[in-house]
Structures are given as structure tokens and as C-alpha cells.
Amino acid sequence: MSAPLITVQQAYKSFGTVRVLEAVDLTIKAHSIVGLVGPSGSGKSTLLRCIQGLDTLDAGGVTCRGKVGFMFQDFQLFPHMTVLQNILYAPRLKEKGAALEQRAQKVLEQLKISAKSSVFPMHLSGGQKQRVALARCLMGQPDILLCDEPTSGLDIVTTTEVVSLLQSVCALGVTMVLASHDLEFLAQIATRVVFLKEGHVVADEEPCDTSSLKERYTTIFSHKE
């Protein structure tokens, strides 16, 4: 049995006097798509950031067996750069040559956004920006992709496209962890859903369908301690 790709052990994190993560234990196998759900402030985004190393745990540890990429909720594309320039910026800090640009063009083609390679972000739709942000992550050739609210602000049609897009990324061998409020989206794509409440993992299970997931969510988060 292979070792988990991601292991979180007894993770604690506070911001000032607010405890955001408390005694979180989590293991994630390769080639899985794991959804993190919970109300705002439950610790979803903080857990992602701690896995990536953008935030430092107060106690506990995170082990990742492979390269990690992070897709931010607001995409964080450079407005003064074209699509191609955006996805080449970070790789060019370490790598030069025609092969790099060829790889970038291939990634854009895989994500069906190559026609926009010379376009600036202000002229892209939300779904197109999503594809560019994903392309930028894939240029780093990650084994693990962390996504913070990947469908935030997108309409139903674009969300469906994102599901297909991320499934194609998983088929490339990339393991994904998705923090999302969108239960319908997670029911379509996640192989496993982890429920976070006030910084604790309170449930960890396989999703069935949208209605079952919504019912489970309501049961967990309407319960008063």
C-alpha cells in the first residue's frame, strides 16, 4: 500500500486569539480529488495555505510527497501581461529557451485557451481567467494542486466547464484538494469530502449526489453544540 501523498498531523493554527485549525489530522492518497467544505471561517482556506506553506502552523506538521501548486480564489493574474506572459513569468525565473514556450503553448491547448494567448486578462471572461490560472499552475508541473473556491463567481455553465477541466487535470495524474462552498460542484467532482467546523474535521466521507451532500451538510452545520 503506497504512502499518502499529503499527510497533515495534529495541525494547529491561530490568528491572534482566534483558533482557525485545531488538531486536524488528514491523509490524502494520490490521484484523488478531495473537497473541503464548511461555513466561512471553518478553516478551509487556511488548511490549504498551510499545506502549501503560505501560512505556518503553530503546531503539528504537513508532509507532501511531490510538488505543490496553488490556484488562488481571485486568480491573481498580472493585468499588464498577456495570457502567455502570465503563465511563462514564474517558469522563466528558473528556465529559458524555446522548449519552455512550446510547453506553455501545449498547456494552453490542453485547456482550450490557446486562442487567447496574446490577450490581456481584462478582456477575458471569468471562465477564461480560471483556465489561465490553472494553466499557470500546470506550468509548474505539480503533483498536487490546491484550489481555493475554484467556482466562486462563475455561472452554472462555466462551473460545468470547470468540472470537466479539473477532471482532465486529474487524468494527467494530478491530485487535487478543493476548498469550496459549492456543494453541487463538489458532488460532481470530488472522490471524497472533508467537513470542517470551527477548525476541526467533523466528517470525512465519499459524496453520493448533490441532494445527499446538501442534506449531510445541513445536518452537520445546523447542529448546535
BELCOR-V243005 format. One record per residue. RES is the residue in one small letter. BURIAL is # if it has 24 or more other ideal C-beta (glycine too) atoms within 12 Angstrom, else .. D_LAST is the distance of its C-alpha to the last C-alpha in Angstrom with 1 decimal. Layout:
((RES:BURIAL:D_LAST) (RES:BURIAL:D_LAST))
This chain:
((m:.:38.1) (s:.:37.9) (a:.:35.6) (p:#:32.7) (l:#:33.7) (i:#:30.6) (t:.:28.7) (v:#:25.8) (q:.:25.1) (q:.:22.3) (a:#:22.4) (y:#:21.2) (k:#:21.9) (s:.:21.4) (f:.:23.2) (g:.:24.0) (t:.:20.9) (v:.:18.5) (r:.:17.3) (v:#:17.7) (l:#:17.9) (e:#:16.6) (a:.:18.2) (v:#:19.1) (d:.:21.4) (l:#:23.3) (t:#:26.7) (i:#:28.6) (k:.:31.9) (a:#:35.0) (h:#:35.7) (s:#:32.1) (i:#:30.3) (v:#:26.6) (g:#:24.3) (l:#:21.3) (v:#:18.9) (g:#:15.9) (p:.:15.6) (s:.:17.9) (g:.:17.1) (s:#:15.2) (g:#:18.3) (k:#:20.5) (s:#:23.6) (t:#:23.3) (l:#:23.1) (l:#:26.2) (r:#:28.0) (c:#:27.4) (i:#:28.8) (q:#:31.8) (g:.:32.2) (l:.:32.0) (d:.:29.3) (t:.:29.4) (l:#:26.5) (d:.:25.9) (a:.:25.7) (g:#:25.9) (g:.:28.3) (v:#:29.2) (t:.:32.3) (c:#:33.9) (r:.:36.9) (g:#:38.8) (k:.:39.2) (v:#:36.2) (g:#:36.5) (f:#:34.1) (m:#:34.2) (f:#:32.8) (q:#:31.1) (d:.:34.0) (f:#:36.6) (q:.:38.4) (l:#:41.9) (f:.:44.8) (p:.:46.2) (h:.:49.8) (m:.:50.0) (t:#:50.7) (v:#:48.5) (l:#:50.8) (q:#:50.8) (n:#:47.0) (i:#:46.6) (l:#:49.6) (y:#:48.7) (a:#:46.5) (p:#:48.6) (r:.:51.8) (l:.:50.7) (k:.:51.2) (e:.:53.5) (k:.:56.6) (g:.:59.0) (a:.:59.4) (a:.:57.2) (l:#:54.1) (e:.:54.9) (q:.:55.7) (r:#:52.3) (a:#:50.7) (q:#:52.7) (k:.:51.7) (v:#:47.9) (l:#:48.5) (e:.:50.3) (q:.:47.6) (l:#:45.1) (k:.:47.6) (i:#:47.9) (s:.:51.3) (a:.:53.0) (k:#:51.0) (s:#:51.9) (s:.:54.0) (v:#:51.7) (f:.:49.6) (p:#:45.8) (m:.:46.3) (h:.:48.2) (l:#:45.5) (s:.:42.9) (g:#:39.2) (g:#:39.6) (q:#:42.7) (k:#:41.1) (q:#:38.4) (r:#:41.2) (v:#:42.9) (a:#:39.7) (l:#:39.3) (a:#:43.1) (r:#:42.8) (c:#:40.1) (l:#:42.2) (m:#:45.3) (g:#:43.6) (q:#:43.6) (p:#:40.0) (d:#:38.7) (i:#:35.2) (l:#:34.2) (l:#:31.0) (c:#:30.4) (d:#:28.1) (e:#:27.5) (p:#:30.9) (t:#:30.9) (s:#:29.8) (g:.:32.2) (l:#:34.2) (d:.:35.2) (i:.:34.8) (v:.:38.2) (t:#:37.8) (t:#:34.4) (t:.:36.2) (e:#:38.8) (v:#:36.3) (v:#:34.9) (s:.:38.5) (l:#:39.2) (l:#:36.4) (q:.:37.2) (s:.:40.8) (v:#:39.6) (c:#:37.7) (a:.:41.0) (l:.:42.7) (g:.:40.6) (v:#:37.9) (t:#:34.4) (m:#:31.8) (v:#:28.2) (l:#:27.1) (a:#:24.3) (s:#:23.9) (h:#:22.1) (d:#:24.8) (l:#:23.4) (e:#:26.9) (f:#:28.6) (l:#:26.5) (a:#:26.9) (q:#:30.6) (i:#:30.9) (a:#:28.2) (t:#:28.9) (r:#:25.3) (v:#:22.1) (v:#:19.5) (f:#:16.0) (l:#:14.8) (k:#:11.4) (e:#:11.6) (g:#:14.5) (h:#:13.4) (v:#:15.0) (v:#:12.5) (a:#:15.4) (d:#:19.2) (e:.:21.5) (e:.:24.6) (p:#:24.6) (c:.:26.4) (d:.:27.2) (t:.:25.9) (s:.:24.5) (s:.:22.7) (l:#:21.2) (k:#:20.1) (e:.:18.5) (r:#:16.7) (y:#:15.5) (t:.:14.3) (t:.:12.4) (i:#:10.6) (f:#:10.1) (s:.:9.6) (h:.:6.5) (k:.:3.8) (e:.:0.0))
